[in-house]
Amino acid sequence: MVFLWFASSLYQKVPAGYVAVATLFGEVQKDPYEEGLHIPVNPFYEWYFYDVRQKSHLEEANVPSQDQLQTKIQVSVQFRLINESAPKILQETGQASDVLRVHIVPKLRSLLREQGKAIKRAEDFFSEKTQQNMQISLLEGLTDYLGPKGVKVSAVLIRDISLPPFIIKAIESKKEREQEVEKQKAELERFKTEQQQKVALAKAESEAAQEQAAKQRVLADAQAYEIEKINDAIGNNPNYVKLQALEALKSISKDPASKIYFMDGNSPSPLPLMNIGGKN
């Protein structure tokens, strides 16, 4: 049994994504053990394992601005432990969970409060430029502070921002008023368009009526001119009437119906006065 215990203590397996730190009677060994199998090792070592894979921590804090209002901000920090710093972390801080509790969370909250001091109004946190500046400042501040502690920070992301309730209500009321104004503008624009269409239609109808009236005046003038010319022709040329009478008599003679026509023989124009007749 002693041999089996001794033999099993001569090797150490480190899981994937971890590093191991050994201590000998409380003394931390300066070189960490990477993932894999390590043979031989001191059987009197005591082992501590550190997860060095990428992690994400979500922190929520109330951040005061210059107007003395507190805004609730959720920030996500992506980080990992540095392999070579694992012995230092064990010696100065403790386990991996202690790094988060002792270093990351307090420093992140402190930086958030410092950022809030530069914000004049709570609603300014919603500005895209403000959020970008905050993320850059938080990343730089955490990197400078946590790097010597054995932590590498890869990103800081603002997840959510919640303003004080009365400001949210005021913003919602403002949005409702703006929407109502936009609705009224749209209605006014629609009414204006309809009126313009009606004016254009009335103008078109007026122009069409004027054109029709002008056309009728031209036709009336043409008919009056024609009548005037005919009257002038008849008045100046009596033979024209006789010619028309002869044409009428010629047409009557071609009528197949039997008729008796009474004519005024004393008239210079022998037009029929009446007829009596019927079909044979």
Sequence and secondary structure as in RCSB ss.txt:
>XXXX:A:sequence
MVFLWFASSLYQKVPAGYVAVATLFGEVQKDPYEEGLHIPVNPFYEWYFYDVRQKSHLEEANVPSQDQLQTKIQV
SVQFRLINESAPKILQETGQASDVLRVHIVPKLRSLLREQGKAIKRAEDFFSEKTQQNMQISLLEGLTDYLGPKG
VKVSAVLIRDISLPPFIIKAIESKKEREQEVEKQKAELERFKTEQQQKVALAKAESEAAQEQAAKQRVLADAQAY
EIEKINDAIGNNPNYVKLQALEALKSISKDPASKIYFMDGNSPSPLPLMNIGGKN
>XXXX:A:secstr
 HHHHHHHTT EEE TTEEEEEEETTEE SS B SEEE S  TTEEEEEEE S EEEEEEEEEE TTS EEEEEE
EEEEEE GGGHHHHHHHT SHHHHIIIIIHHHHHHHHHHHHTT SSGGGGG HHHHHHHHHHHHHHHHHHHGGGT
EEEEEEEEEEEE  HHHHHHHHHHHHHHHHHHHHHHHHHHHHHHHHHHHHHHHHHHHHHHHHHHHHHHHHHHHHH
HHHHHHHHHHH THHHHHHHHHHHHHHHT  SEEEEEE TTSSS  EEEEEEE  
